Amino acid sequence: MVVEEVAVAGNEMSLSNMVLGFYEEAGDGESWPDGAAGLGDGGSDDEESGGAESRAFWKEQRSQLHEALAKMSSAERRIQADAEEAIREMHAAGAGAGACSCASRTAAVAAAGCRGCALRFLAERLRDAGYNSAICRSKWPRSPDIPSGEHSYVDVVVPTRSGKAVRVVIEPSFRGEFEMARGGAEYRALVAALPEVFVGRAERLRGVVRAMCAAAKQCARESGMHMAPWRKQRYMEAKWLATPSAERVVAPGAAAAVAVGSPETDRQKLPPPPKFRASMLTLDFGGRTAVEVV
């Protein structure tokens, strides 16, 4: 079964990351004022106080991140296991031969597999396993505090025993979304604690993003760096929770492409799910939903 391809090539993503990394290194905006990083001339008492506050902050962020990551239902765990298995299958087959089919790919991209084809492969394998899976593409406009952008990922829409539907986001390179070229040791430890493949509902994803973006802000403050707008919480959330809508692209014949809005602000009819395996009939989401079928 073939899914309509989302044209987000790996070389384009790499170039984008290089550009963002360059500006982050250069600090093209305002930096934190002198002394904001705990390096002022207030004396040893101020330094000790600043050090204690920094340690308390990072301890709190580790706790918040652990709590957000731990809130995982049994259904999310099953989806994550199947997603990770699909990714292992893709890598074992060779990303170039098994996943990437772009006619215009370069030799480097063919060897690693472009992101668009990798997402298509993942969505197909999950659909073969019985999930209502598709590729989503979020777009958001520029605002005074963040630039415009777009991002592609995979989602799964699953039913619950209450008759409602829950939308689960799948990001196969989640850890890489938060890496910083000049991140401090505490921030790098938080990044290392993130799963490479994230699977979760909107509220769980939002909790992780909130903790990581607060950590990025503190990291920039302590290092005296400019806080890049693409590190802000609103920008990071827009990648997976864009408002008012994200395009959901499914396989021809499975259902027409529809606009799936933000779970909190734009509830719309979802395409009818395919037949699920017996294990999918007893999903446990704690009675909470992100998307309601009306």
Residue pairs with C-beta under 8 A, 6 or more apart in sequence:
1 124
1 127
1 128
1 251
1 254
2 124
2 251
2 252
3 120
3 123
3 124
3 127
3 134
3 135
3 249
3 250
3 251
4 135
4 249
4 250
4 251
4 252
4 257
5 101
5 102
5 116
5 117
5 120
6 116
6 119
6 120
6 135
6 137
6 152
6 249
7 116
8 114
8 115
8 116
8 119
8 137
8 152
9 102
9 104
9 105
9 109
9 114
9 115
9 116
10 109
10 112
10 113
10 114
10 115
10 118
11 105
11 106
11 108
11 109
11 114
13 115
20 228
20 230
21 181
23 228
24 180
24 181
24 182
24 225
24 226
24 228
25 181
25 182
27 225
27 226
28 226
29 226
29 227
29 228
30 226
31 224
31 225
31 226
32 220
32 221
32 224
32 225
32 227
34 40
35 41
35 42
36 221
36 224
37 221
37 222
37 223
37 224
38 47
38 50
38 51
38 54
38 222
39 224
40 46
54 218
54 222
57 218
58 186
58 215
58 218
61 186
61 190
61 211
61 214
61 215
61 218
62 189
62 190
62 193
64 207
64 210
64 211
65 190
65 193
65 194
65 208
65 211
65 212
65 215
66 193
67 207
68 204
68 207
68 208
68 210
68 211
69 193
69 194
69 195
69 208
71 204
71 207
72 80
72 199
72 200
72 204
73 283
73 284
73 285
73 286
74 283
74 284
75 158
75 166
75 168
75 280
75 283
75 284
75 285
76 168
76 199
76 200
76 201
76 204
78 279
79 126
79 131
79 156
79 158
79 168
79 170
79 199
80 195
80 197
80 199
82 125
82 126
82 129
82 131
83 122
83 126
83 154
83 170
83 172
83 197
83 199
84 197
85 125
86 121
86 122
86 125
86 126
86 129
87 122
87 172
87 197
89 98
89 125
90 98
90 99
90 113
90 118
90 121
90 122
90 125
92 98
93 99
95 111
95 112
95 113
95 118
96 110
96 111
96 112
96 113
98 113
98 121
99 113
99 117
99 118
99 120
99 121
100 109
100 110
100 113
100 114
100 117
100 118
101 117
102 109
102 114
102 116
102 117
105 114
115 152
115 173
116 152
118 172
119 135
119 152
119 153
119 154
119 172
120 135
122 133
122 154
122 170
122 172
123 133
123 134
123 135
123 154
124 251
126 133
126 154
126 156
126 170
127 133
127 251
127 254
127 274
129 277
130 274
130 275
130 276
130 277
130 280
131 156
131 158
131 276
131 280
132 156
132 157
132 158
132 270
132 271
132 273
132 274
133 154
133 155
133 156
133 170
134 154
134 155
134 157
134 248
134 249
134 250
134 251
135 152
135 153
135 154
135 248
135 249
136 152
136 153
136 154
136 155
136 246
136 247
136 248
136 249
136 260
137 150
137 151
137 152
137 246
137 247
137 249
138 150
138 151
138 152
138 153
138 238
138 239
138 240
138 241
138 242
138 246
139 148
139 149
139 150
139 242
139 246
139 247
140 146
140 148
140 149
140 150
140 238
140 242
140 243
141 148
142 148
143 234
145 229
145 232
145 234
146 229
146 230
146 232
146 234
146 235
146 238
147 229
147 230
147 235
149 230
149 235
149 238
149 239
151 238
151 239
151 240
151 242
153 169
153 170
153 171
153 172
153 239
153 240
154 169
154 170
154 171
154 172
155 167
155 168
155 169
155 170
155 248
155 260
156 167
156 168
156 170
157 165
157 166
157 167
157 168
157 270
157 271
157 273
157 291
158 165
158 166
158 168
158 273
158 276
158 280
158 283
159 165
159 166
159 273
159 276
159 280
159 283
160 166
160 283
160 285
160 287
160 289
161 282
161 283
162 287
162 289
163 293
164 289
164 291
164 292
164 293
165 270
165 273
165 289
165 291
165 292
165 293
166 201
166 283
166 285
166 288
166 289
166 290
166 291
167 201
167 202
167 260
167 263
167 290
167 291
168 199
168 200
168 201
169 198
169 199
169 200
169 201
169 202
169 205
169 240
169 241
170 197
170 198
170 199
171 177
171 197
171 198
171 240
172 196
172 197
173 196
173 197
174 194
174 195
174 196
174 197
174 198
175 191
175 192
175 194
175 195
175 196
177 236
177 239
178 190
178 191
178 194
178 212
178 216
178 236
179 191
180 187
180 191
180 216
180 219
180 231
182 223
182 225
183 191
183 216
183 219
184 219
184 222
184 223
186 215
186 219
187 215
187 216
187 218
187 219
190 211
190 212
190 215
191 212
194 208
194 212
198 205
198 208
200 208
201 285
201 288
201 290
202 240
202 241
202 262
202 263
202 264
202 290
203 288
203 290
205 240
205 241
206 237
206 241
209 233
209 236
209 237
210 233
212 236
213 231
213 232
213 233
213 236
214 233
216 227
216 231
217 227
217 231
219 225
220 226
220 227
220 228
220 231
221 227
229 235
230 236
241 262
241 263
242 262
243 261
243 262
243 265
243 266
244 261
244 262
244 265
244 266
245 259
245 260
245 261
245 262
245 266
246 259
246 260
246 261
247 257
247 259
247 260
248 257
248 258
248 259
248 260
248 271
249 257
250 256
250 257
250 271
254 271
254 274
255 271
255 272
256 271
258 268
258 269
258 270
258 271
259 266
259 268
260 268
260 270
260 291
261 267
261 268
263 289
263 290
263 291
267 291
267 292
267 294
268 294
269 293
269 294
270 291
270 293
